[in-house]
Amino acid sequence: MKKLASRILSIKPSPTISVSEKARKLKSQGKRLVDLSIGEPDFDTPTHIKNACIEALDKGFTHYTSSKGIIELRQAISTYYKKYFGVDINPNNEVIVTPGSKFALYAALQCIIDVDDEAILLTPAWPTYWQCVESAGGRIVEVNCGDSFKLNEESLKNAITSRSKAIIFCSPSNPTGGVLTIDELKIISDIAIDHDLYVVSDEIYRMLVYDDVKPYTMLSFDKLRDRLIVIDGFSKTYAMTGWRLGFVIANKDIIDGIDKIQQNTTTCPSSFVQYAGVAALLGDQSCVESMVREYDARRKFLVKELNSIEGIRCPNPKGAFYVFPDFSILNLDSISIANQLLDYGVVTIPGDAFGSGGENHIRISYATSMDEIKLGVNLIRKFISDKMGKH
């Protein structure tokens, strides 16, 4: 039989697969595991959003929509960004709705990355960026921003070559929870303009920020707009991961390109789910504020407790729902750390999955109950105590 396509064979298995397989095996054996690995809200989708979907179904909105998404949702996106960020978005040609933000990212990169192009990625970063760029024929050039996710301007400039096509980043960051400052974002904007690069800004965690940090969008940089691609969606802010609803904001040419891909692949996002999106954006936002308050309480507890463990250093993240503690004191790679934590009953994600800057780290999600977080911290504390006692 002839082999599969090289573009599929080139896609690498997840670097966390050994940890995932071990977790599944332990669960099948009846072991109680505290899962601090999940990157999705533990809250239910707010009631008014669910009701909007039910109403759409009852009204018979179960058919194909425009491949760009219903105009009501595109207008709602435009209204939302104008209200909260003061930016103008043309709902007719600057936004397209997609079945999830992951497909939004994939389609956007298919539009701008050619064979042998380089995309500069601020790391640590979500593993999917590598696969999306490489499936388009490009390659990732990493710029390590460390576990606090701080931009080094010279490192970014030094990463640029004649093959550079785009700068990709996610702020607030997955996995670190770090948030780039407005000054750092301006540096990215200025460098992109000076070197004729696209900017792909993944803003899926934008509303999940804490302390003195305010939500911000790269759309606020007017001079960047022609080369900016904003990836966004409903999963994290509105606890809608299973609904698969995202969108892209970009210039008309990029939107038209994504539209061609969507027309010939997914056709359109789910019709009734799009009406739920309208309700999410235009409805009461107190549900988001409530979730953020709860995340914040968990964040403060988790950072304090982890830093109280001798030898562990945990930066204080300002966004998302992750912490990224440093376990360097153990002199183990992150996959070994995550595997050994499984033996103590805690599921985490090894930092090596997220590229440079992830070494000796693990990602811990606090998108779970406080009871689970407390239990997980106690198990981590015992793990460290046992390991340090053996040295």
Secondary structure by P-SEA (a helix, b strand, c coil): cccccccccccccccaaaaaaaaaaaaaacccccccccccccccccaaaaaaaaaaaaacccccccccccaaaaaaaaaaaaacccccccccccccccccaaaaaaaaaaacccccbbbbbcccccaaaaaaaaaacbbbbbbbccccccccaaaaaaaccccccbbbbbcccccccccccaaaaaaaaaaaaaabbbbbbbcccccccccccccccccccccccccbbbbccccccccccccccccccccaaaaaaaaaaaaaccccccaaaaaaaaaaaaccaaaaaaaaaaaaaaaaaaaaaaaacccccccccccccbbbbbcccccccaaaaaaaaaaabbbbbbccccccccccbbbbbccccaaaaaaaaaaaaaaaaaaaaac
